[in-house]
Amino acid sequence: MLFPIPHKIKAANLRLSFRRGLKKILLVSSTFVLVSAHTLGAQDLTSRVADYMNAQVEVNHFRGSILIAQHGKVLVTKRYGPEIGISDGQKTFNSRYPLGSIAKQFIAAAILQLQEKGKLQLQDSVCKYIAKCPNGWEEIKIFNLLVQTDGIPEAGRSLDLTETSSTTTTPELLRYLGGLPLAFKPGERFRYGNSGYAVLGAVIEKVSGEPYLKYLKDHIFIPLGMNETGEDDAPQKVPDIDLARSGKSNSITPNDMELATRYSWGRLYSTVEDLYRWDRALDDEVLLSKKSRNAMFTPYIDGYGFGWVILKEFERTLDTQAGKIYLFESSIRRYANEDVCVIVLSNSDNADAGRISRDLAAILFGKHYELPIEHHVINLNPAIYDSYAGRYELASDFVLVVSREGDRLMIQSSGQPKVEIFPESETRFFAEGLETVINFVKNPQGNAAQLVLQQGGREIPALRTK
């Protein structure tokens, strides 16, 4: 799995994250394979996608499904490898995958539907719809919840996560969150999380008079023919990884499993075909008016809309979101002006759905992309690690700490385990099982002045502050 970068960075560089669940050592070489495609015919597109995905299967053991579509036509769709799926009792479990944070889009759409019906307004206080509203929540507007400026803390780090098969009910979660102080004044700043969308679920239940997952089914999934989308109420089966037992990941920042396990929307599953039906519905007024859809895809703060990240990629406007829960990853990319949609759903712990979807779009648009290749560890004098030890700031509230422990070089962010990184050159390092590369940039004195994260086709600089 990958770690989510703070959203102000994500808005410019998508969600970049380190992978969790280090089951196998994935050794990698120090060279990139850069492939350039140009205008592609259908046969060339299919061939290049096949070559790329075969490399993902070979190197990263990708298991999952992909879909590429343009102008209302599916150009490529395929399922790869044996899959874990959702639960054995489902007839088509091989093509269903948990969505993680992509499910927030459905919650946002439900709120907009209810506004169109005159049952609520986005500028309403959330306390108008919550009984025994916690102190301090009076200033939280529904709009704040949608754009993640509500200040409500996360539950995942505090609630017991050892029983991963259970889900906290909405009233239980509200009581728990209401007992915590707000992280900041509502509207003051952006912080990506999950609690706000759980509260939106409570608002949907109050206004509609039905459980919000039932509301999603009756008012979104069924009307769109999304028959393979729903909530998995069977215990998740996550074999052969300590993550399933411990609830903790070997990653640098919190992942969806830690943040979303206790939210019932975190158990929504779907297929690439159903998500493409969702994409199609966002181009007409089947579910939402043009005004509501424009509101959903407006970048308010740090590029975040209502359940979507809106940014520029390949000189095009991109609407995207990714999700990660357990060893499952999901990514949806919409280039609305080109009528392009790319969807990747995966259940392999060594695959980066965000990077794969980005690279598939690059193939379609004739842009550069990187084939996954194997890394190789070199022998390096551990004394060099001293010049890299320090704090590196990606954003004002996001710091990576690099430290030397004997003959090992480690990297860590607040609240997460340390991850060992390995040299493939004197300045270039990688972590086992991850598709992330870390480059240290030295000053004339020979000490690192910054590090650069390379992942998913992006380069993110982090200045050394100490």
C-alpha positions in Angstrom: 0.0 0.0 0.0 1.0 3.6 -0.4 1.1 6.4 2.0 -1.0 9.6 1.4 1.0 12.8 1.1 -0.5 15.9 2.8 -3.2 17.2 0.5 -1.5 20.5 -0.3 1.2 18.4 -1.9 -1.4 15.9 -3.3 -3.2 18.6 -5.1 -0.1 19.4 -7.2 1.3 15.9 -7.3 -1.5 13.5 -6.6 -1.5 11.2 -3.7 2.0 9.9 -3.2 2.5 7.3 -0.6 4.7 4.6 0.7 3.6 1.0 0.5 2.8 -1.1 3.5 2.8 -4.9 4.1 6.4 -5.7 3.3 6.1 -9.4 2.6 8.8 -9.7 0.0 12.0 -8.0 -0.8 11.7 -6.3 -4.1 15.2 -5.5 -5.3 15.4 -2.6 -7.8 18.0 -1.3 -10.3 19.2 2.3 -10.4 18.0 3.1 -13.9 14.6 4.2 -15.1 13.0 2.8 -18.2 11.3 5.8 -19.8 8.9 5.0 -22.6 7.5 7.6 -25.0 4.3 7.0 -26.9 2.7 9.2 -29.4 -0.7 9.2 -31.1 -1.8 5.6 -30.8 -4.2 3.5 -32.8 -6.4 1.0 -31.0 -4.0 -1.9 -31.7 -0.9 0.1 -30.5 -2.8 1.2 -27.4 -3.7 -2.4 -26.6 -0.2 -3.6 -27.2 1.5 -0.9 -25.1 -1.0 -1.4 -22.2 -0.4 -5.1 -22.4 3.4 -4.6 -22.2 3.1 -2.2 -19.3 0.7 -4.3 -17.3 2.7 -7.5 -17.9 5.6 -5.7 -16.4 3.5 -4.7 -13.4 2.5 -8.4 -13.0 6.1 -9.6 -13.3 7.8 -7.0 -11.1 5.1 -6.0 -8.6 2.8 -9.1 -8.8 -0.2 -7.0 -9.7 -3.6 -8.6 -9.2 -6.6 -6.6 -10.1 -8.7 -5.0 -12.9 -8.1 -2.0 -15.2 -10.3 0.0 -17.6 -9.5 2.7 -20.1 -12.3 4.5 -21.9 -12.7 7.5 -24.1 -15.7 9.2 -25.8 -18.1 6.7 -24.2 -16.2 3.6 -25.6 -14.2 1.2 -23.5 -10.8 0.9 -25.2 -9.1 -1.6 -22.8 -10.4 -3.6 -19.9 -8.8 -6.6 -18.3 -8.4 -8.6 -15.1 -5.0 -9.9 -14.0 -4.0 -12.7 -11.7 -5.6 -14.6 -8.9 -7.7 -12.3 -6.7 -8.6 -12.3 -3.0 -11.8 -10.4 -3.6 -14.3 -9.4 -0.9 -15.8 -12.6 0.5 -16.2 -16.1 -0.7 -19.9 -16.0 -0.7 -20.2 -13.5 -3.5 -20.8 -14.9 -7.0 -18.6 -12.4 -8.7 -16.1 -11.7 -5.9 -13.2 -12.0 -8.3 -14.0 -8.6 -9.9 -15.1 -6.8 -6.7 -12.7 -4.6 -4.7 -13.0 -2.4 -1.7 -13.0 1.3 -2.7 -11.6 3.0 0.3 -11.8 6.8 -0.1 -13.4 6.7 -3.5 -16.6 6.0 -1.6 -16.6 9.6 -0.4 -17.7 10.6 -3.9 -21.0 8.8 -3.4 -21.6 10.5 0.0 -20.9 13.9 -1.6 -23.4 13.1 -4.4 -26.0 12.1 -1.8 -25.6 15.4 0.0 -25.9 17.3 -3.2 -29.1 15.4 -4.1 -30.6 16.3 -0.8 -29.8 19.9 -1.3 -31.5 19.8 -4.7 -34.6 18.5 -3.0 -34.6 21.4 -0.6 -33.9 19.2 2.4 -30.7 20.8 3.4 -28.2 23.6 2.5 -24.4 23.3 2.3 -24.1 26.3 4.5 -26.2 24.8 7.3 -24.6 24.0 10.6 -24.1 20.3 11.0 -25.7 20.6 14.4 -29.0 21.2 12.7 -29.0 17.5 11.8 -27.2 15.9 14.8 -28.9 15.3 18.1 -26.8 16.2 21.1 -24.3 18.0 18.9 -20.9 18.2 20.5 -19.6 21.4 21.9 -17.7 23.4 19.3 -19.4 21.8 16.4 -21.9 24.6 15.9 -19.5 26.4 13.6 -19.0 23.3 11.3 -21.0 23.7 8.1 -21.9 20.8 5.8 -19.7 22.5 3.3 -16.7 22.2 5.7 -17.3 18.5 6.0 -17.3 18.1 2.2 -14.1 20.0 1.6 -12.3 18.6 4.7 -12.0 21.9 6.6 -14.1 20.7 9.6 -11.4 20.1 12.1 -12.9 16.9 13.4 -10.1 14.5 14.5 -9.6 11.0 13.1 -10.9 8.0 15.0 -8.6 5.4 13.4 -5.6 6.0 15.5 -7.4 5.8 18.8 -10.1 3.1 18.4 -9.1 -0.5 18.9 -8.3 -1.9 15.4 -7.6 -5.5 16.4 -11.1 -6.6 15.5 -11.0 -5.6 11.8 -14.1 -7.5 10.9 -16.4 -5.1 12.9 -17.4 -1.6 12.0 -18.3 1.1 14.5 -21.9 2.3 14.1 -22.6 5.9 13.2 -24.0 6.8 16.7 -21.1 5.2 18.4 -18.6 7.0 16.2 -20.4 10.4 16.8 -20.2 9.9 20.5 -16.5 9.1 20.3 -15.6 12.0 18.0 -17.8 14.4 20.1 -15.6 13.6 23.1 -12.4 14.8 21.3 -11.4 18.4 20.9 -11.4 19.9 17.4 -8.0 19.9 15.7 -8.5 23.4 14.5 -11.2 26.0 14.0 -13.7 25.0 11.3 -12.8 26.6 8.0 -9.4 27.6 9.2 -7.5 25.1 7.1 -7.6 21.8 5.2 -6.7 18.4 6.6 -7.6 15.3 4.7 -9.3 12.6 6.7 -12.3 10.4 7.1 -14.3 11.5 10.1 -16.0 14.4 8.3 -17.5 12.1 5.7 -18.7 9.8 8.4 -20.5 12.7 9.9 -22.0 13.4 6.5 -23.4 9.9 6.6 -25.2 10.8 9.8 -26.6 13.9 8.1 -27.9 11.8 5.2 -29.6 9.4 7.6 -31.3 12.3 9.6 -32.5 14.1 6.4 -33.5 11.0 4.4 -34.9 8.9 7.2 -32.9 5.8 6.1 -29.5 4.3 6.7 -27.1 6.2 4.4 -25.7 3.1 2.8 -29.3 2.1 1.8 -29.8 5.7 0.5 -26.7 5.3 -1.7 -28.0 2.0 -3.0 -31.5 3.3 -3.8 -30.6 6.7 -5.1 -27.3 6.1 -6.8 -26.3 2.5 -7.3 -29.6 1.1 -8.5 -30.5 4.0 -10.8 -27.1 3.7 -12.5 -27.2 -0.1 -12.8 -24.3 -0.4 -10.5 -25.4 -3.9 -9.5 -21.9 -5.1 -8.4 -21.5 -2.2 -5.9 -22.4 -2.4 -2.3 -21.3 -3.0 1.3 -19.4 -6.0 2.3 -20.8 -7.2 5.6 -18.6 -10.3 5.8 -15.3 -10.2 7.7 -12.4 -9.1 5.6 -10.0 -11.9 4.8 -6.5 -10.6 4.6 -4.2 -13.6 4.6 -0.5 -13.8 5.3 0.2 -10.3 6.5 0.6 -9.1 10.0 -1.4 -6.0 9.1 -4.6 -8.0 9.4 -3.8 -9.0 13.0 -2.1 -5.8 14.2 -4.1 -3.1 12.5 -0.8 -1.3 11.9 1.1 -0.9 8.7 4.8 -0.6 7.9 4.3 2.7 6.2 5.4 6.2 6.7 2.0 7.9 7.1 -1.4 6.6 8.1 -3.2 4.5 5.5 -6.9 3.9 4.9 -6.9 0.8 6.9 -5.9 2.7 10.0 -8.1 5.7 9.3 -11.2 4.1 7.7 -11.7 0.6 9.2 -14.2 2.0 11.7 -16.2 3.9 9.1 -18.9 1.8 7.5 -18.4 3.5 4.1 -14.9 2.0 4.2 -16.5 -1.4 3.5 -18.0 -0.4 0.1 -16.9 -2.4 -2.9 -17.3 -2.1 -6.6 -15.9 -3.1 -10.0 -14.2 -1.2 -12.8 -17.4 -1.6 -14.9 -19.6 -0.1 -12.2 -17.2 2.8 -11.6 -17.3 3.5 -15.3 -21.1 3.7 -15.0 -20.5 6.2 -12.2 -18.1 8.2 -14.5 -20.7 8.3 -17.3 -23.4 9.6 -14.9 -21.2 12.6 -14.0 -21.5 13.9 -17.5 -25.3 14.2 -17.6 -28.2 15.0 -15.2 -29.2 11.5 -14.4 -28.2 12.0 -10.7 -27.1 15.6 -10.3 -27.8 18.9 -11.9 -25.1 20.7 -13.8 -24.9 23.2 -10.9 -24.3 20.4 -8.4 -21.7 18.7 -10.7 -19.9 22.0 -11.1 -19.8 22.4 -7.3 -18.5 18.9 -6.9 -15.6 19.5 -9.3 -14.6 22.9 -8.1 -11.1 22.9 -6.4 -11.8 24.8 -3.2 -8.8 24.4 -0.9 -5.6 22.7 -1.9 -7.3 21.4 -5.0 -10.0 19.4 -3.1 -13.6 19.4 -4.3 -16.4 17.2 -3.0 -14.8 13.8 -2.8 -12.4 14.6 -5.7 -9.0 16.1 -6.2 -8.9 18.5 -9.1 -5.5 19.4 -10.6 -3.5 19.6 -13.8 -1.8 16.6 -15.4 -0.5 16.1 -18.9 -1.6 19.7 -19.6 -5.1 18.6 -18.9 -7.6 19.1 -16.1 -7.8 15.9 -14.0 -10.4 14.9 -11.5 -9.1 12.0 -9.4 -9.3 10.1 -6.2 -7.5 7.1 -4.8 -8.3 4.7 -1.9 -6.3 2.2 0.1 -7.7 -0.3 2.7 -6.0 -3.5 3.8 -3.9 -4.6 0.8 -6.5 -3.2 -1.6 -5.9 -0.1 -3.7 -8.2 1.8 -6.0 -7.8 4.8 -8.4 -10.1 6.6 -10.7 -8.9 9.3 -13.1 -11.3 11.5 -15.2 -10.0 13.9 -17.9 -13.4 15.4 -18.5 -12.4 17.7 -21.4 -11.1 14.7 -23.3 -13.9 12.4 -22.1 -11.3 10.0 -20.8 -11.7 7.7 -17.8 -9.0 5.4 -16.3 -9.8 3.0 -13.4 -7.5 0.6 -11.6 -8.7 -1.7 -8.7 -6.1 -3.9 -7.1 -5.6 -6.3 -4.3 -1.9 -6.7 -4.5 0.3 -5.3 -1.8 3.1 -4.4 -4.2 1.1 -2.5 -6.7 0.5 1.2 -6.8 -3.0 1.8 -8.3 -2.4 5.5 -8.5 0.8 5.2 -10.4 -0.7 2.5 -12.7 -3.7 4.7 -13.6 -1.4 7.7 -14.2 0.8 5.6 -16.5 -2.1 4.1 -18.4 -3.3 7.7 -19.0 0.2 8.6 -20.2 0.1 5.8 -22.7 -3.2 6.9 -24.0 -2.1 10.6 -24.3 1.3 9.8 -25.7 3.3 11.0 -22.7 6.3 9.6 -20.9 5.8 6.8 -18.4 8.1 4.4 -16.6 8.0 0.6 -16.9 8.4 -1.0 -13.4 11.8 -2.7 -13.2 13.7 -4.5 -10.5 16.0 -2.6 -8.1 19.4 -3.9 -7.0 21.1 -3.1 -3.7 24.7 -2.0 -3.7 27.3 -2.1 -1.0 27.8 1.3 0.6 29.8 2.5 3.5 27.3 3.2 6.3 29.3 6.2 7.4 27.8 8.0 4.4 24.4 7.7 6.1 25.4 10.3 8.7 25.3 13.0 6.0 21.7 12.1 5.2 20.3 12.0 8.8 18.0 14.9 9.5 14.5 16.3 9.2 13.0 17.0 5.7 9.9 19.2 5.3 7.5 18.4 2.5 4.9 20.8 4.0 4.6 22.9 7.1 2.7 20.0 8.8 4.5 17.1 7.2 8.1 16.1 8.0 10.1 13.1 7.2 12.9 12.1 9.6 15.9 10.2 8.3 18.1 8.5 10.8 21.0 6.1 11.0 20.7 3.0 13.1 24.1 1.2 13.0 24.5 0.0 9.4 20.9 0.9 8.4 19.3 4.0 7.1 15.7 4.6 8.3 12.9 7.0 7.3 9.8 7.9 9.4 7.0 10.3 9.7 5.0 11.2 12.9 3.0 8.3 14.4 4.3 5.7 11.9 6.9 2.9 12.1 10.4 3.5 10.8 11.0 2.0 7.4 14.5 0.9 6.3 15.7 2.3 2.9 18.4 0.6 0.8 21.0 2.1 -1.5 21.1 1.5 -5.2 23.7 4.3 -5.6 25.4 6.7 -3.2 22.4 9.1 -3.3 19.5 7.0 -4.5 17.6 4.7 -2.1 14.4 2.6 -2.1 12.3 0.7 0.4 11.6 -3.0 0.1 8.3 -3.7 -1.5 7.7 -0.1 -2.5 7.7 1.7 -5.8 9.0 4.8 -4.1 12.6 6.0 -4.7 14.3 8.6 -2.5 17.1 10.7 -3.9 19.3 12.8 -1.6 20.7 16.1 -3.1 24.0 17.1 -1.6 25.3 20.6 -1.1 29.0 21.6 -1.8 29.9 20.5 1.7 28.8 16.9 0.9 25.7 17.0 3.2 22.2 16.4 2.0 20.3 19.7 1.4 17.1 18.1 0.4 15.6 14.8 -0.6 13.3 14.1 -3.6 10.6 11.5 -3.5 10.0 9.8 -6.8 6.7 7.9 -7.2 3.9 7.6 -9.7 5.8 9.6 -12.2 6.1 12.6 -9.8 9.1 14.2 -8.1 8.4 15.8 -4.7 11.2 17.8 -3.1 11.6 18.0 0.7 14.0 20.6 2.0 16.2 19.6 5.0 15.4 21.8 8.0 17.7 20.2 10.6 
